[in-house]
Amino acid sequence: MPVTIITGFLGSGKTTLLNQILQNKDKLKIAVLVNEFGDINIDEKLLISVDSDMIDLGNGCICCTINDGFVNTVYQVLEREEKVDYLVVETTGLADPLPIILTFLSTELKFLTRLDSIITVVDAAAFDAEHFDSDAALSQIRYGDLVLLNKIDLATKNKISELKAFIEDTKPGFRILESEYGQVPLPLILDIGLTQTDNYQTDISEFRRNKSAFNNHLETDGFNFVSFESDLPFQLEKLEHFLSEQLSSNVFRAKGILWFQESPSRHIFQLSGPRYDLQADDWTTQPKNELVFIGRNLDKSLIKQQLKDCLVDLVINKEFSLPNLPS
């Protein structure tokens, strides 16, 4: 079974790319393993095809929880009664892809799967050589087989040229594709045979001897997360004030499902660096707020209190009522 690993730093557009794959997979039976850094699985709610093809790897950074549980999860895909044509693994934005690569190459999975390519998604407008001072961000470039320069509509031509030069200097001969919203023809990214497994023989030997040495980058980078849930809606003006005036600059990424007093719609929230976006659709479940903020050395209690202050006050808003759900 061919395997593609999609990696890339926080907010680069991995889930958007995955949605493009699921929308255009034609007759391919694709299994998807997703994994998030945080204790609320937002990506699962953002995928267009949340069905039996998708298995949630569980929370935490995938490269820090590589163990028999991960191998067993891949076995679940391999042992499905209906044959799977392709496996796509989407890592969290903080993952170093090397331990994931080595798990496929150093365990019994090497006899059952074929590592096809590691695709590194890069936010062309935000990425630079000192990207958030993160070891993981550079490892994602170093161990990728193909870079997808995403969000080129938000980057200047000079920035794109500088970024290509940096990538070429980091890994000469890298295949680079440009995209907006993760839109790229699937024959350019699936079943392309780019991973050169012979290049990892030294890493495989070291990985077998000392797996823990490959899994310390989160401590090194100092990343943490803040999760927030509420069965009360936000007041739009208060949340906008929080995002524009109060949110710590140490927050690099945020995403969630938002519920506003002023709107009957469900809102998909995405924040990457200084930019954030809201997309509205219909509720199919009981409305609630679910948010995850990811950054460096975040003050969890402060952010949670600031978010609580944005919620509707039921004492003041006595006429508040739940939106009507579809029957």
N, C-alpha and C positions, 0 to 999 in steps of 0.2 A: 504494500500500500504506500503510495507516495505521500510525503509529508511536507507541508510548507509552514514555516514559522514566521509569523508577522510580529515584528518588534518595532520599537521606536519610542522616543521620549514622550513624556506627559503632554497630551493635547496635540500630538502630531497628526492624528486622523486614522488611527488603526481600526477603530470600530466602523468608521465611515467606509474604509476600504473593504472591510469584511462584509458590510451590507451590500456593496457593489458586487462582490463575489456571489453572495447568496441570491441577488436579484438576477444575475446573468449566468447562473451555473447551467442553464439549459437542462439536459437530462442527467447531468452528473449527480451522483449521490455523495454529497459532501458532509462529513461530520466536522463539527466545530468544537474545540475546547477553548473556553474563555476563562480568564483569571484576572482578579482585580486586587489592588492594594487598598484595603479598607474592609469594613464588616457589613457593608450594604452593597449588593451586587447591582450596580446601576447599568453596566454594559448589557446585562441580560435583558433588561427592560428596553434598551435602545436598539437591540437587534431586530430586524424585520421578520426573521424566521425563528421564533422561539418554539421549537417543536422537538421531536424525538431525535433530530440530527444534532442537537446541541447538548453537551455535557458541561456543567460548571465545575471547574477544577477546585473551587473553594477559594476563600479569601486569603490574602497574603501575597507576597511576591513569589511568583512561580520558581524563580531561580533559588529562592531560599527555602523551598519546601520540596525540592526534588528528592524523591524517596520511592519506596515500593508502591506508595499510594498513587503516584503519578504513572508509574509503569502499569499498574493494575487498571487505571483509567483508560490507558491506550488499549489494553487488552479487552476492555468492555466494548470498544469500537470494533476491534478485530473480530470479536466473537459474535457480533450481531447476526441474527438470522438472515437479514437482508444485507447483501454485500455492500460495503462502503467503497466508493471509487477513490476517495481522496480525504485526507485529514488536514485540517488547518488549525494551528495552535496560535491563539492571540495572547501575547504576554501582557502583563501590566507594564505601564510606561517606565517603571523603575527597574525592570528586569535586565540583568546581564544575560545575554542569550547563550553564552558559552556553556554553563552547566546544563541547559536544556538540550543543546546540540550534543553534548557528550553523553547525556542519558540515552539518546537514541543510538549512539555509536558504540557505547561501552557495555550495554546490557543485552539481554536476549532479543530486545527489539530490533537489533541490527539484522537479524535473520528474517524479520517479519515486515519491516518497513524500509522505505528508501527515502532518505532525507534529500528532498529535491532542491530546496532553496530556502535561504533566510532573507526575508524582505524587510529592510529597514525603512520605515516611514519617517520622513523629516519634514517639520514645519519650516518651509522655505523662508518665511518672514521672521521667525523667531530664533532659529538655530544659529549658533556661532561657535567658534573654537573653544570658548570657555562656558559652554552651555550649562548654566546653573552650577558650575563647578562640580559636575557630576561624573564620577568614574563610569557609571552605567551608560550615560549618553554617548560617551566615546567608545565604549565597548560595543554598543549597538552598531556603530559605524564600522568598527574594526572587524567584527565577526559577521557582518552581513555579506550577502552575495550580490544583492541588488539594492540600490537606494531609490526610493520613490520620493522625489521632491514634490511634496504636496503643498497646496495653498499658494501656488505660484501667482495667483491673481492678487495676492496681498503683498507680494515682494517686488522690489524694483529689479530691473534688469542687472544693475550693478551688483545687488545683493545675491542674485542667483549665480552670477559669474564667480563672485568671491566664494560662495558656498561650494560650487563645483570644484574650484581650485583647491579648497581645503579638503574636500572628500578625496580628490585624486591624490593629494599629498599624503593623506592618512592611509589610503589603500589604493595604490596604483592599479589601473585597469578595471576599476569598479564599473559595473553597468549602472547607468543613471537614467531614470525615466522621470518626466515631469507630469504633474497632474493637478487638476482642480477637483476638490470634493472626492478624491480617491478614484476618479474615473479613469480607468485604463483597461484596454482589451485583455481579457483573461488569458489568451494564448501567450501574452508577454510576461505573465507572472506565475502561471500554473504549468506544471510538467515541463519545466525548462532545463532541468538537469544541471544547475549551476554549482551545487555544493560539491566541493572536492574533499571527500572524506579522508584521503591520504594525508592531507595537510594537518590533520588533528591527532596523528598517532602519538606524538609526545604528550599532548594535552590529555589524551585518554589514559595513558599510563599514570600521570600525576593525579588525575581525577579519581582513579581507582584507589590510589594510595591515601589520598587526603581530600575527601569531598568538602569538608568544612572550610578549607582554604579558599574555595570558590564562592562562598556564600556570605561574605562579610561586608558587602559594599553598602548595604543600607545603613549600617552603623557608621561606616566611613563617611557617607554622604550626609547623614543626619536627618533623613527624611522621616516624616510621620504624617498621620492623617487625622481628620476630625469628621466624625459622622454625626448627622442630625436627622431626627425623625419627629414628626408631629402630626396629630390628628386634627389640628387647627390650621386654618389657612393663614398665609401671609397677607399683610397689607402692602400693596404694590409700592407705594411711595416710600414706606419705611425700608423695604428691602433694597430698593434702588439707592437710597441714602447709604445703607450699609455697604453695598458693593462699590459705590463710587467714592465714599468718604472714609469708611472705617476698615475695610478689608486690608489685612496685613499684606505688605509687598512680598512676604515670604511664602504666600500662597501661589503656587505655580499652575495648579490645575484644580478645577472643581466641576462637578457634574451632578445632575439630579433630576427628579421629577417634582415640579412645583405646583402648588395650589394657591390661587389668589382669591381673596374675598371679592374682588371686582370682576372676576371672570368665571364662567361656568366651565371653561376649557382646562384640559391638562396641558401643562407647559414643560417642554424638555429644555433643560438648562445646561449650557456648556460654557465653561470659562477656560481660556488658555492665555496665560500671561495677563496683559491688560485688557484683552478682548473678551466679551461675553455675548451670548446669543440665546434667544428664546424662540422656540418653535411650538406652536399650539396644535393640539389634536383633541380627540374626544376621550373621556374617561371610559374605561371598560371595567374598572374596579372601584372600590370605595375610595374617594379622594383622600390623599394624605400627602404630606411633604417628606421627601427623602433626598438627602444631600450628602455629598462627600467632598471635603476639601483636602488637597494633598500639597504638602510643601515642606519647608525645612524649619525644624524647631518651633512648630506652631503652638500657641497658647490655647489649649483645647477648651478650658473653662471660659476664657474670655470670648472666644468665637461662638460657643454655644449660648452664652448669655446674650450676646449681640443678636443672634438669630431669634432667641426667645422674645426679645424686645420688638421684633418685627412682626410677631404674630398678632392676629386680630384679638381685640379685647372683647369677650362676650358680654361683659357687664355693660359696656358702652354700646355694642352692636346687638341689641336685643332682637332685632328682626332678621338676623343672619340665619340662613337655611342652607342645607346641602343641595348641590346641583342634582338634577334628575339624571339617573343612569339609564342606559338603553335596556329595554326589557329583554 
